[in-house]
Amino acid sequence: MPLASMFALALMAAEPPAAAPKAAAAVTAPKTVPDEPVPAGAPSDDYGFVNWCTGALSGHMTLYRVVKPELDALPDPRPQESAALDAAQTQAGREYLELYRKATEAAEKASPRPIGERGLTERRRGNAIWGTVRNSTDRKAVMWTWLGWELPGRCETAAERLYEKSLLSAQALGIDLVGGSSAASQKPVTPQIEPTAPKTPVSRTPLAKTSAPAKPAPAKSVTSPAEPPIEDKIQAEIDGKPVG
């Protein structure tokens, strides 16, 4: 996240005649911003963590239908703006899920041993954070729990890093993951949401801890009308139900 910079102007005094020359300032390499902490119960490696994020986010998105009646009951002076924001957040969530799937599938293809079963296990672990909420009969409490959750920003950076490492690993093994395209042209694109002025102190659809994105181009639908959205496909897989 961008940090504010501070600058100071120093006044130089006349140097005393007998003063010793100042030692040259040491040149240090810029420090990289570390990833945010891994959520409790989530794996720390990129492949496991991105799968955990997939399960957690798909669970959050499928719960939207459950909490929507309570959300609609909240005071809202600008319902049309809220509906547009909800649609934009849903679209962004689906793009994040596509990003995670692209990264994990690349890792599975580039791995010298089968790892897909572990990926499903981690998706189920991430999805399990919503187990208690799903079983609750207090719909208002469910709504506030849903509103209070944020997608960890680490999910995005881990997915991008996993995909890039998988491309390199596949290249070393002689596996073509990009169909002849360059790796640079296949770099995942971070989903964007056009900033909208908040209508209430609490956002209806919290998604990720990221900096304000640039205005995106008109979004294209990730799924066709004939097939279920990606969050439903992932949830069905997690639940062991037929997809579609």
C-alpha positions as CSV (number, residue, x, y, z in Angstrom):
1,M,0.0,0.0,0.0
2,P,1.3,3.5,-0.8
3,L,2.9,5.3,2.1
4,A,3.0,9.1,2.4
5,S,6.4,10.6,1.9
6,M,7.9,13.3,4.0
7,F,10.6,15.8,3.0
8,A,12.6,18.2,5.2
9,L,14.8,21.2,4.3
10,A,18.1,21.4,6.2
11,L,19.9,24.7,6.8
12,M,23.6,24.5,6.3
13,A,25.8,26.3,8.8
14,A,29.4,27.5,8.1
15,E,31.8,24.7,8.7
16,P,34.5,25.3,11.4
17,P,38.0,25.5,10.0
18,A,39.3,22.6,12.0
19,A,36.3,20.3,11.5
20,A,37.0,16.8,10.2
21,P,35.4,15.9,6.9
22,K,32.1,14.0,7.3
23,A,32.0,10.3,6.4
24,A,30.1,9.5,3.2
25,A,26.6,8.2,3.9
26,A,26.2,4.5,3.5
27,V,24.1,3.5,0.4
28,T,21.5,0.9,1.3
29,A,19.3,-1.0,-1.0
30,P,15.6,-0.1,-0.9
31,K,13.6,-2.4,1.3
32,T,10.8,-4.4,-0.1
33,V,7.4,-4.3,1.5
34,P,6.8,-7.7,3.1
35,D,3.6,-9.7,2.6
36,E,0.9,-9.2,5.2
37,P,0.6,-12.1,7.7
38,V,-1.0,-15.3,6.7
39,P,-4.5,-15.7,8.2
40,A,-4.9,-18.2,11.1
41,G,-5.3,-21.7,9.8
42,A,-4.2,-20.9,6.2
43,P,-1.1,-22.5,4.7
44,S,2.0,-20.2,4.1
45,D,3.2,-21.6,0.7
46,D,1.8,-19.9,-2.4
47,Y,0.1,-22.9,-3.9
48,G,-1.7,-23.9,-0.7
49,F,-2.5,-20.3,0.2
50,V,-4.0,-19.4,-3.2
51,N,-6.2,-22.4,-3.0
52,W,-7.3,-21.4,0.5
53,C,-8.1,-17.9,-0.8
54,T,-10.2,-19.6,-3.6
55,G,-12.3,-21.5,-1.1
56,A,-12.7,-18.5,1.3
57,L,-13.7,-16.0,-1.5
58,S,-16.1,-18.4,-3.2
59,G,-17.8,-19.1,0.2
60,H,-18.1,-15.3,0.8
61,M,-19.6,-14.8,-2.7
62,T,-22.1,-17.6,-2.5
63,L,-23.3,-16.3,0.9
64,Y,-24.3,-13.0,-0.8
65,R,-27.7,-14.6,-1.7
66,V,-28.2,-15.4,2.0
67,V,-27.4,-12.0,3.3
68,K,-29.0,-9.9,0.5
69,P,-32.4,-9.6,2.1
70,E,-30.8,-8.2,5.3
71,L,-28.6,-5.9,3.2
72,D,-31.7,-4.6,1.3
73,A,-33.3,-3.8,4.7
74,L,-30.6,-1.4,5.6
75,P,-31.3,2.4,5.1
76,D,-30.0,3.3,1.7
77,P,-30.5,6.8,0.2
78,R,-28.9,5.8,-3.1
79,P,-30.2,2.3,-4.0
80,Q,-29.2,2.5,-7.7
81,E,-25.6,3.3,-6.8
82,S,-25.6,0.5,-4.3
83,A,-26.8,-2.0,-6.9
84,A,-24.2,-0.8,-9.4
85,L,-21.5,-1.2,-6.7
86,D,-22.7,-4.7,-5.8
87,A,-22.5,-5.7,-9.4
88,A,-19.0,-4.3,-9.8
89,Q,-17.8,-6.1,-6.7
90,T,-19.3,-9.4,-7.8
91,Q,-17.6,-9.0,-11.2
92,A,-14.3,-8.2,-9.5
93,G,-14.7,-11.3,-7.2
94,R,-15.2,-13.5,-10.2
95,E,-12.1,-12.1,-11.9
96,Y,-10.1,-12.8,-8.7
97,L,-11.3,-16.4,-8.7
98,E,-10.3,-16.7,-12.4
99,L,-6.8,-15.3,-11.5
100,Y,-6.4,-17.8,-8.7
101,R,-7.6,-20.7,-10.9
102,K,-5.1,-19.7,-13.6
103,A,-2.3,-19.7,-11.1
104,T,-3.1,-23.0,-9.4
105,E,-3.7,-24.8,-12.7
106,A,-0.4,-23.6,-14.0
107,A,1.3,-24.8,-10.8
108,E,-0.3,-28.2,-11.1
109,K,0.8,-28.6,-14.8
110,A,4.3,-27.5,-13.9
111,S,4.7,-29.8,-10.9
112,P,6.7,-33.0,-11.4
113,R,4.2,-34.8,-9.0
114,P,0.4,-34.7,-8.6
115,I,-0.6,-31.8,-6.2
116,G,-4.3,-31.4,-7.2
117,E,-5.7,-33.3,-4.3
118,R,-3.9,-31.0,-1.9
119,G,-5.3,-28.0,-3.7
120,L,-8.8,-29.2,-3.2
121,T,-8.1,-29.9,0.5
122,E,-6.9,-26.3,0.9
123,R,-9.9,-24.9,-0.9
124,R,-12.1,-26.8,1.5
125,R,-10.2,-25.4,4.4
126,G,-10.6,-21.9,3.2
127,N,-14.3,-22.4,2.6
128,A,-14.7,-23.9,6.1
129,I,-14.3,-20.4,7.6
130,W,-18.0,-19.9,6.7
131,G,-19.2,-23.2,8.3
132,T,-20.5,-21.7,11.5
133,V,-22.1,-18.7,9.6
134,R,-24.0,-21.0,7.3
135,N,-25.4,-22.9,10.2
136,S,-26.6,-19.8,12.1
137,T,-30.2,-18.9,12.2
138,D,-29.5,-15.3,13.2
139,R,-29.5,-13.6,9.8
140,K,-28.5,-10.2,11.1
141,A,-25.4,-11.7,12.7
142,V,-24.6,-13.5,9.5
143,M,-24.9,-10.3,7.6
144,W,-22.5,-8.4,9.9
145,T,-20.0,-11.3,9.8
146,W,-20.2,-11.3,6.1
147,L,-19.7,-7.5,5.9
148,G,-16.8,-7.6,8.3
149,W,-14.7,-10.0,6.2
150,E,-12.0,-8.8,3.9
151,L,-10.2,-10.7,1.3
152,P,-6.5,-10.7,2.3
153,G,-4.4,-8.6,-0.1
154,R,-1.8,-11.4,0.1
155,C,-4.1,-13.6,-2.0
156,E,-3.4,-11.4,-5.1
157,T,0.4,-11.2,-4.7
158,A,0.7,-14.9,-3.9
159,A,-1.4,-15.8,-7.1
160,E,0.8,-13.6,-9.3
161,R,4.0,-14.9,-7.8
162,L,2.8,-18.6,-8.1
163,Y,1.9,-18.1,-11.8
164,E,5.2,-16.5,-12.7
165,K,7.2,-19.2,-10.9
166,S,5.1,-21.9,-12.5
167,L,5.9,-20.5,-16.0
168,L,9.6,-20.7,-15.2
169,S,9.3,-24.3,-13.8
170,A,7.3,-25.4,-16.8
171,Q,9.9,-23.9,-19.2
172,A,12.7,-25.8,-17.4
173,L,10.7,-29.0,-17.8
174,G,9.9,-28.3,-21.5
175,I,6.2,-27.8,-20.8
176,D,4.4,-25.1,-22.8
177,L,1.8,-23.4,-20.5
178,V,1.1,-20.4,-22.7
179,G,0.6,-21.8,-26.2
180,G,3.7,-20.3,-27.7
181,S,3.1,-16.8,-26.2
182,S,5.7,-15.1,-24.1
183,A,5.5,-15.3,-20.4
184,A,5.3,-11.6,-20.0
185,S,2.2,-11.4,-22.2
186,Q,0.5,-14.0,-20.0
187,K,1.1,-12.2,-16.7
188,P,-2.1,-12.2,-14.6
189,V,-4.0,-8.9,-14.6
190,T,-5.3,-7.7,-11.3
191,P,-9.0,-7.2,-11.2
192,Q,-10.0,-3.5,-11.0
193,I,-13.0,-1.8,-9.4
194,E,-13.9,1.8,-10.2
195,P,-13.9,3.8,-6.9
196,T,-17.3,4.8,-5.8
197,A,-18.2,7.3,-3.0
198,P,-19.4,5.2,0.0
199,K,-23.1,5.6,0.9
200,T,-22.7,4.3,4.5
201,P,-19.8,3.9,6.9
202,V,-19.9,0.1,6.2
203,S,-19.3,-1.2,2.6
204,R,-22.0,-3.6,1.5
205,T,-19.5,-5.8,-0.3
206,P,-16.0,-5.7,1.1
207,L,-13.5,-7.5,-1.1
208,A,-9.8,-6.8,-0.8
209,K,-7.2,-4.7,1.1
210,T,-5.8,-3.0,-2.0
211,S,-5.0,0.5,-3.0
212,A,-7.5,2.5,-5.1
213,P,-7.3,1.1,-8.6
214,A,-7.3,3.1,-11.8
215,K,-10.6,3.3,-13.8
216,P,-10.9,0.1,-15.7
217,A,-12.1,-0.6,-19.2
218,P,-15.7,-1.9,-19.5
219,A,-15.7,-5.3,-17.9
220,K,-16.4,-8.4,-20.1
221,S,-18.5,-11.2,-18.7
222,V,-16.3,-14.0,-17.3
223,T,-19.1,-16.6,-17.8
224,S,-21.7,-17.2,-20.5
225,P,-25.4,-17.0,-19.6
226,A,-25.7,-20.8,-20.1
227,E,-23.3,-21.8,-17.4
228,P,-23.2,-21.1,-13.6
229,P,-20.8,-18.4,-12.3
230,I,-17.4,-19.5,-11.2
231,E,-18.1,-19.2,-7.5
232,D,-21.0,-21.7,-7.8
233,K,-18.7,-24.1,-9.8
234,I,-16.0,-23.9,-7.1
235,Q,-18.6,-24.3,-4.3
236,A,-20.1,-27.4,-5.9
237,E,-16.6,-28.9,-6.3
238,I,-15.9,-28.2,-2.6
239,D,-19.2,-29.7,-1.5
240,G,-18.6,-32.7,-3.7
241,K,-21.7,-32.0,-5.9
242,P,-22.0,-32.2,-9.7
243,V,-20.8,-29.0,-11.3
244,G,-23.4,-27.3,-13.5
